[in-house]
Amino acid sequence: MTFTEQKGPLAGIRVIANEVQVAGPYCTMTLADRGADVIKVERPKSGDSAREGAPMIKNEAGERVSGYFMRFNRNKRSITLNLEDPKGKEIYKELVRNSDVVVDNLRPGATDKLGLGYRDLAPLNPGLIYVSISGFGTMPELRGIYADRPSYDIVAQAMGGLMYTCGQAGGPPTWLGIALGDLYSGALAVQGIMFALYERTKTGKGQYIDVSMYDAILSLAERSLTAYSLTGRVLERGVEPFIAPWGPFQTQDGWIAIVVPTERDWARFCEAIERPDLIGIEGETDSGPARARNMREGFLKPIVEGWFASHTTQEVVDRLLKHGLPVGPVQNAKEIFECPHARARRAFVAVDDPVAGRVELVGPPIKMSNQMTAIARPAPRLGEHTEEILQELLGYTPAQIQDLRQAGVL
C-alpha cells in the first residue's frame, strides 16, 4: 500500500512536518497513525537531531538507528531539503501548495527568517492550516515577555506550575518523569488541527494555530491555579488539603495508588480496613479537609499507612476493589508490557524496522471502530522518500533530482 492509498479517517490529508525532537513529531505521528500523509522535511546529512538520541540500536551489519527517533516518527515519509538554498525554498513552497497542514516546532522566528513562515506561505495556499508549537507562543497579538526564549519540557513543567506541586513534602520540586510539556503540546496541536480542518469545510479557509508549551502546562496545573484563585492558598508539595486518603501508599511488597474523594467512599474504605469506628467523627473524619488534616498531623496517618504496610499489594487491591473503591498497583514498564489488559487493549504496535528488526512501540491511545488495525510503518531513514515525493507530488525527473543532489539542495 502506497502512502497515497493510506487508510484511516485522515486519508487524503497531507501534512508538511518542519519539526525536530518531540512536540512536533508527536503531533504529526498522531496524524500519520490515522492515515495522514506526513512528509517530514529534514536537513541534508544530519536530519532531525532526535536521530542522534539514545538508546541507539545496532544490528549485526553495524547499522545504527535511534530508539529515541523511533518513538515519534513512525508512518511518515522523509525528504531532505536545504531550506537556506533558494531552490530548496522553492521546492518547500511547492510542497506546501499541495498540502493541507504545516506543523512547525523550530525555534520561534526561524522559519520567518527563511521566508517560509505563515505569512509567506498563506498566500500560496488559502486553505493552509499552519501550526506553530513553541515554548511560549508565537502569535504577535499575544506576545509575552518570554516569547523569544527557547524551551524544553523540563522548563515548561517548571514555569507552568507542575513541578512546584510534585514531589514529597519538604523535598525539591520534581520533574514528572515524562516529557509532558512536549507530548501534551503535541496532542493539543492535533486537537487544534482537527478544529481547523472542520472549520475549513465550512469556510474553505485555513488559519494559524499557536500552541505554547507554557500554556499547555498551565492548563494541566489548573487545580493548583484554581485553588489559589478561589482561596489565596498556594498548594504545596506532598500536602493534600482537600481529600484523604489520596496518593501512593507502600504495601508489604510494592506500592498502590488510591483516592477516597467522597464520604460514601470513606465509609467503604473504613469497612474494607475493618475500622467502622472511623466513620463520621465530627471535625476529624467527616469531610475531606478534616481527613487531610489528620493524615498530615493527626491520628489517621499511622492507621491508614499501617494497614497498607501490613498487606501485600494484591491483598490491598482485592480488598478495596471488593468494596467498590478505585485502586491500582504502581506498575513499572516490565509489568505493563506483560499486562494482559494492555495486550487486550492493543496498547502496543509492532513495527518492522529495517535496522532494529521487529520492535513494539506504544500505539495510538484512542480506539476507533473503523480503524481497529494500527498503521505500522517504521520511522523513515533520513531522506528515504526524497525521490518518491519529488516525482509523485511535483513531477521532477530522475535527472532533475540528481542535479539537485549535486547542488546540495537535497
C-alpha positions in Angstrom: 0.0 0.0 0.0 1.4 3.4 -1.0 1.1 6.5 1.1 -1.5 7.8 -1.3 -3.6 4.7 -0.7 -3.3 5.0 3.1 -6.5 4.3 5.0 -7.9 5.9 8.1 -10.0 9.0 9.0 -7.3 11.4 7.8 -6.5 9.6 4.5 -6.1 12.3 1.8 -4.8 14.9 4.3 -1.2 15.9 3.6 1.0 17.3 6.3 4.4 19.0 6.0 6.4 18.4 9.1 9.1 21.0 9.7 10.0 19.6 13.0 12.6 18.4 15.5 12.7 16.4 18.7 9.3 15.6 20.4 6.4 18.1 20.3 6.1 18.5 16.6 6.9 14.8 15.8 4.4 13.5 18.4 1.7 15.7 16.8 2.4 14.6 13.2 2.9 10.9 14.2 -0.6 11.0 15.7 -1.9 12.3 12.4 0.1 9.7 10.5 -1.3 7.0 12.7 -4.8 8.0 11.4 -3.9 7.9 7.7 -2.5 11.4 7.0 0.4 11.6 4.6 3.1 13.2 6.7 6.2 14.5 4.9 9.0 15.1 7.3 11.3 17.8 6.0 14.9 17.3 7.3 18.3 18.9 6.9 20.6 17.1 4.4 23.2 14.9 6.1 22.1 15.4 9.7 18.3 15.5 9.8 16.2 15.7 12.9 18.6 16.0 15.9 16.5 13.2 17.5 18.2 10.8 15.2 21.2 11.1 17.5 19.3 10.3 20.7 19.7 7.2 22.9 19.1 4.4 23.0 21.0 3.6 19.8 20.1 0.1 18.4 22.8 -1.6 16.4 22.3 -4.6 14.1 24.8 -7.3 13.0 25.7 -5.3 9.9 26.8 -2.4 12.1 23.9 -0.2 11.1 22.5 2.0 13.8 19.1 3.5 14.5 17.9 5.8 17.3 15.2 4.3 19.6 14.5 7.9 20.6 13.7 8.8 17.0 11.6 5.7 16.6 9.3 6.8 19.4 7.8 9.7 17.5 8.3 9.2 13.7 6.5 6.0 12.5 4.3 6.1 9.5 6.0 9.2 8.0 8.0 9.9 4.8 11.3 11.8 5.0 12.6 14.2 2.4 15.9 16.1 2.8 15.9 19.8 1.8 18.4 22.6 2.3 15.9 25.4 3.2 18.7 28.0 3.1 19.1 27.3 -0.6 16.8 29.3 -3.0 15.9 26.1 -4.9 15.2 24.3 -1.6 12.9 27.0 -0.6 11.1 26.8 -3.9 10.6 23.0 -3.5 9.3 23.5 0.0 6.8 26.1 -1.2 5.7 23.7 -4.0 5.1 21.0 -1.3 3.1 23.5 0.8 0.9 24.4 -2.2 0.0 20.7 -2.5 -0.7 20.2 1.3 -3.3 20.8 3.9 -1.2 21.4 7.1 2.2 22.6 8.1 3.5 21.8 11.6 6.5 23.9 12.7 8.2 23.5 16.0 11.5 25.0 15.2 12.9 27.9 17.3 10.5 30.8 17.2 11.2 33.1 14.2 13.4 30.5 12.4 11.0 29.9 9.5 10.2 33.6 9.2 13.8 34.4 8.8 13.9 31.9 5.9 10.9 33.5 4.3 8.9 30.3 5.0 6.7 31.4 7.8 2.9 31.5 7.8 2.7 35.0 6.3 4.9 33.8 3.4 3.1 30.6 2.8 -0.6 31.5 3.4 -0.9 33.4 0.0 0.3 30.3 -1.8 -2.5 28.1 -0.3 -5.6 29.9 1.1 -6.7 26.6 2.8 -3.4 26.1 4.6 -3.6 25.3 8.3 -0.2 26.3 9.8 0.6 25.1 13.3 3.3 26.6 15.4 4.4 24.7 18.6 6.8 26.7 20.7 7.9 27.2 24.3 6.0 30.5 25.0 3.8 31.2 22.0 4.3 32.9 18.6 1.1 34.8 17.8 2.0 38.5 17.6 -1.2 39.7 19.2 -0.4 37.6 22.3 3.3 38.2 22.6 4.6 37.9 26.1 8.0 38.7 27.7 9.2 35.1 27.3 8.3 34.9 23.6 11.9 34.6 22.3 13.1 32.1 24.8 14.0 28.5 23.9 12.3 25.9 25.9 12.4 22.2 26.7 9.9 20.1 28.6 11.5 20.5 32.0 11.5 24.3 31.6 7.8 24.2 30.7 6.9 21.9 33.7 8.9 24.3 36.0 7.5 27.6 34.8 3.9 26.3 34.2 3.4 25.2 37.8 3.5 21.4 37.7 7.0 20.9 39.2 6.1 23.1 42.2 3.4 20.7 43.4 5.1 17.4 42.5 7.3 15.6 45.0 7.5 14.9 48.7 6.8 17.5 51.4 9.9 19.3 52.2 11.7 17.9 49.2 12.7 19.6 46.0 10.4 20.3 43.0 10.2 17.1 40.9 10.1 16.6 37.2 7.3 14.2 36.4 9.4 11.7 34.6 7.8 12.1 31.2 8.0 14.8 28.5 4.6 16.1 29.4 5.3 19.6 28.1 6.1 18.1 24.7 3.6 15.4 24.5 0.6 17.4 25.7 1.5 20.3 23.4 1.7 17.9 20.5 -1.7 16.4 21.5 -3.2 19.9 21.7 -1.8 20.7 18.3 -3.6 17.7 16.9 -6.8 19.0 18.5 -6.3 22.4 17.0 -5.7 20.9 13.6 -9.0 18.9 13.8 -10.8 22.1 14.8 -9.3 24.0 11.8 -10.0 21.2 9.3 -13.6 21.1 10.4 -13.9 24.9 10.1 -12.3 24.8 6.7 -15.1 22.5 5.5 -17.5 25.4 6.1 -15.3 28.4 5.1 -12.7 27.0 2.7 -10.1 28.9 4.6 -7.1 27.9 6.6 -5.7 29.6 9.7 -2.7 29.9 12.0 -2.7 27.8 15.2 -0.4 28.8 18.1 0.3 26.1 20.7 2.6 27.1 23.6 4.2 24.5 26.0 3.8 27.1 28.7 0.1 27.4 28.1 -0.3 23.6 27.9 1.3 23.1 31.3 -0.7 25.9 32.8 -3.8 24.1 31.7 -2.6 20.9 33.4 -1.8 22.8 36.6 -5.4 24.1 36.7 -6.1 22.5 40.1 -3.4 24.5 42.0 -4.2 27.7 40.0 -7.9 27.4 40.7 -7.2 26.7 44.4 -5.2 29.9 44.6 -7.8 31.9 42.6 -10.6 30.9 45.0 -8.8 30.7 48.3 -5.5 32.6 48.0 -3.7 29.4 49.1 -0.6 28.1 47.3 -0.8 24.3 47.2 2.5 22.7 48.5 4.3 19.5 47.5 3.2 16.5 49.4 0.4 18.3 51.2 -3.1 17.5 50.2 -5.5 19.9 51.8 -8.9 18.8 50.4 -9.1 15.0 50.0 -7.8 12.0 52.0 -6.7 9.3 51.8 -5.1 10.2 48.5 -1.8 9.1 46.9 0.6 6.2 46.7 0.9 4.0 49.8 3.5 1.4 50.4 2.5 -2.2 50.9 4.4 -5.2 52.0 5.8 -5.8 48.5 5.2 -2.6 46.5 3.0 0.4 46.2 -0.6 1.1 45.4 -2.5 4.3 44.4 -5.9 5.3 45.8 -8.2 8.2 46.2 -11.1 8.4 48.6 -13.0 11.5 47.3 -16.4 11.3 48.9 -18.0 10.5 52.3 -19.6 7.4 50.8 -16.1 6.2 49.7 -14.7 6.9 53.1 -17.3 4.7 54.7 -16.4 1.9 52.2 -12.7 2.4 52.9 -13.3 2.1 56.7 -15.3 -1.1 56.2 -12.6 -2.5 54.0 -9.9 -2.0 56.6 -12.3 -3.1 59.4 -12.4 0.2 61.1 -16.0 1.3 61.0 -15.4 3.4 64.2 -13.6 6.0 62.0 -16.7 6.9 60.0 -18.2 10.3 60.6 -16.2 11.5 63.6 -17.2 15.2 63.8 -14.5 17.6 62.8 -12.0 14.7 62.4 -13.1 12.3 59.6 -16.4 13.7 58.4 -15.0 15.7 55.5 -12.1 15.6 53.0 -10.3 18.6 54.5 -10.7 17.2 58.0 -9.3 13.8 57.0 -6.5 15.5 55.0 -5.5 17.5 58.1 -5.5 14.3 60.2 -3.5 12.4 57.6 -0.8 15.2 57.9 -0.7 15.8 61.6 -3.3 13.7 63.4 -4.2 10.1 64.2 -5.2 8.8 60.7 -1.7 8.7 59.2 -0.4 5.7 61.2 -3.7 3.9 61.0 -4.0 4.1 57.2 -0.4 3.7 56.4 -0.1 0.8 58.9 -3.0 -1.1 57.2 -1.4 -0.8 53.8 2.0 -1.8 55.1 0.6 -5.0 56.7 -0.8 -6.4 53.5 0.6 -7.3 50.1 -0.3 -5.3 47.0 -2.6 -7.9 45.7 -4.4 -8.2 49.0 -4.9 -4.5 49.1 -6.2 -4.3 45.6 -8.6 -7.2 46.0 -10.0 -6.0 49.3 -10.6 -2.4 48.1 -12.0 -3.4 44.8 -14.4 -5.7 46.6 -15.7 -2.6 48.4 -16.1 -0.7 45.2 -13.1 1.7 45.6 -10.8 2.9 42.8 -7.4 1.4 43.4 -4.5 0.1 41.4 -0.9 -1.1 41.8 2.0 1.2 40.8 3.4 -0.6 37.8 6.7 -0.4 36.0 7.4 -0.8 32.3 8.0 -4.5 32.5 4.8 -5.1 34.3 2.9 -3.1 31.8 4.4 -4.9 28.8 3.3 -8.2 30.5 -0.1 -6.8 31.5 -2.9 -8.8 29.8 -5.2 -5.8 29.9 -2.7 -3.7 28.0 -2.5 -6.5 25.4 -6.3 -6.8 25.2 -6.4 -3.0 24.6 -3.7 -3.3 21.8 -1.6 -0.7 23.7 1.4 -1.6 21.6 2.0 -1.6 17.8 4.6 -4.0 16.3 6.8 -2.2 13.7 9.3 -3.9 11.4 12.3 -1.6 11.4 14.9 -2.2 8.7 17.8 -1.9 11.3 16.3 -2.8 14.6 14.0 -5.6 13.4 10.6 -6.1 14.9 10.0 -3.6 17.7 7.0 -2.9 19.9 6.1 0.8 20.3 3.3 2.5 22.3 0.4 2.7 19.9 -2.5 5.2 19.5 -4.4 5.6 22.8 -7.7 6.5 21.0 -9.5 3.4 19.8 -11.8 3.7 16.7 -14.2 1.1 15.4 -13.5 2.0 11.8 -9.7 1.6 12.2 -9.1 -1.3 14.6 -5.8 -2.2 13.0 -3.0 0.3 13.5 -0.9 1.6 10.6 2.6 0.3 11.4 5.2 1.7 9.0 8.7 2.2 10.5 10.2 5.6 11.2 11.8 6.7 7.9 15.5 6.7 7.2 16.9 10.1 6.5 15.8 11.2 3.1 14.3 7.8 2.3 11.4 9.2 0.3 13.0 12.2 -1.3 12.9 10.9 -4.8 9.5 9.4 -4.4 8.0 12.6 -3.1 9.6 14.9 -5.7 8.4 12.6 -8.5 5.0 11.8 -7.2 3.9 15.2 -6.0 5.9 17.7 -8.0 6.7 15.8 -11.2 10.5 16.0 -11.0 12.5 13.7 -13.3 15.4 11.5 -12.0 17.8 13.7 -13.9 16.5 16.9 -12.2 16.7 15.2 -8.8 20.3 14.1 -9.5 21.1 17.8 -10.3 19.6 18.9 -7.0 21.7 16.4 -5.1 24.9 17.5 -6.8 24.0 21.2 -6.0 23.5 20.3 -2.3 19.8 21.1 -2.3 18.9 17.6 -1.3 
